């Protein structure tokens, strides 16, 4: 659904006439901060959920603890 919304918005805005607007140098700095902040947020999210992500894609492994009485059958 988001894909089609993006396509729709692009097609609606594509034929627009050029806007004669002034963009000051601070605008580029702000855009750079937004991009770098997004990259940092993705990095932190991956770091926080790394174990869950590995298990979800099948790369995680179950660690067997020989000291655990529930799994060895000895109580």
C-alpha positions as CSV (number, residue, x, y, z in Angstrom):
1,X,0.0,0.0,0.0
2,X,2.8,2.4,0.8
3,X,4.4,1.7,-2.5
4,X,1.3,2.7,-4.4
5,X,0.9,5.8,-2.3
6,X,4.5,6.8,-3.1
7,X,3.9,6.2,-6.8
8,X,0.7,8.2,-6.7
9,X,2.3,11.1,-4.9
10,X,5.2,11.1,-7.3
11,X,2.9,11.2,-10.3
12,X,0.8,14.0,-8.8
13,X,3.8,16.2,-8.0
14,X,5.9,15.4,-11.1
15,X,4.1,17.8,-13.5
16,X,4.3,20.7,-11.0
17,X,5.9,23.9,-12.2
18,X,9.2,24.9,-10.7
19,X,8.9,26.8,-7.5
20,X,11.2,29.8,-7.3
21,X,12.1,29.4,-3.7
22,X,15.2,30.2,-1.7
23,X,16.9,27.5,0.2
24,X,19.5,28.8,2.6
25,X,22.7,26.8,3.5
26,X,21.1,25.6,6.8
27,X,18.6,23.5,4.8
28,X,21.4,21.2,3.5
29,X,22.8,20.9,7.0
30,X,19.3,20.0,8.3
31,X,18.8,17.3,5.6
32,X,22.2,15.8,6.4
33,X,21.3,15.6,10.1
34,X,18.0,13.9,9.3
35,X,19.8,11.3,7.1
36,X,22.6,10.6,9.6
37,X,20.1,10.5,12.5
38,X,18.0,7.9,10.5
39,X,21.1,5.8,9.9
40,X,22.0,6.0,13.6
41,X,18.5,5.0,14.6
42,X,18.6,2.0,12.4
43,X,22.0,1.0,13.8
44,X,20.7,1.2,17.4
45,X,17.6,-0.8,16.6
46,X,19.6,-3.5,14.9
47,X,22.0,-3.6,17.9
48,X,19.1,-3.8,20.4
49,X,17.3,-6.6,18.6
50,X,20.3,-8.4,17.0
51,X,19.7,-11.7,18.8
52,X,16.0,-11.8,17.9
53,X,16.8,-10.9,14.3
54,X,19.3,-13.8,14.1
55,X,16.8,-16.3,15.5
56,X,14.1,-15.0,13.2
57,X,16.2,-15.6,10.1
58,X,17.4,-18.9,11.3
59,X,21.0,-18.0,12.0
60,X,20.6,-18.2,15.8
61,X,21.5,-21.4,17.7
62,X,20.2,-22.8,20.8
63,X,22.8,-23.1,23.5
64,X,22.5,-26.4,25.5
65,X,23.4,-26.1,29.1
66,X,24.6,-29.4,30.6
67,X,24.0,-28.1,34.1
68,X,20.3,-27.5,33.5
69,X,18.3,-30.2,35.4
70,X,15.2,-29.7,33.3
71,X,16.8,-30.7,30.0
72,X,19.1,-33.5,31.2
73,X,16.3,-35.4,32.9
74,X,18.3,-35.7,36.2
75,X,16.6,-34.0,39.2
